[in-house]
Amino acid sequence: MASAAVEILGLGLGILGWVGVILACGLPMWQVSAFIDVNIVVAQTIWEGLWMSCVVQSTGQMQCKVYDSILALPPEVQAGRALTVIVALLGLVALMVTVVGAQCTNCIRPGKMKSRIVIAGGAIYILCGVLVLIPLCWFANIVISDFYDPTVPSSQKREMGAALYIGWAATALLLFGGCLICCCSCSQRDETSFPVKYSAPRRPTSNGEYDKKNYV
């Protein structure tokens, strides 16, 4: 019963992480304008994401534009697009696989196969966390490097946006949820791998005494 609760908890964390990845993928705030030096007071803020860039005016008006060419994008943006879309699809696969093999469902008979399916679902969640971590760290490294690079003009310096922090939180949920699913499934598999065997009851012989072979 406890392992089933832990499994459901891991599944819930995995779903939250999957939703967080989709949210981070769609948000245009992967990098935002840095207000430094002469840019402390500006009339607009620039947001740049994987799919579009937005300009937010001081009056609150926002204008967004989808990138015109895919091939003209920087490599980190192209990799971020590909990996986040792959993670979104893999997260759906992990959800279906985990639900099929979960202890609270009857899609498959309880046994080794059911445990293996759940472990596969948890492993896919862990893989999703690792894959989405690549573009997040890549973006963060570029933003920090350009920020402290004296050759980059102040108007072109950027800071890490909210989408990166949402993505890191989603990564933690995916990794933790996948580990919980795998751990509870492995423990359940160990418990069921050694079935209890009962010996046959001793039967008396024709003279009323027990056979000596019962005592060997």
Secondary structure, DSSP 8 states (H G I E B T S, - for coil): -HHHHHHHHHHHHHHHHHHHHHHHHH-S-SEEE---GGGSS-SEEEEE-SSEEEEEETTS-EEEEE-S-STTS-HHHHHHHHHHHHHHHHHHHHHHHHHHH-TT--SS-SSHHHHHHHHHHHHHHHHHHHHHHHHHHHHHHHHHHHHT-TTS-GGG-EEE-HHHHHHHHHHHHHHHHHHHHHHHHHHHHHHHSS---------B-TTSSB-GGGG-
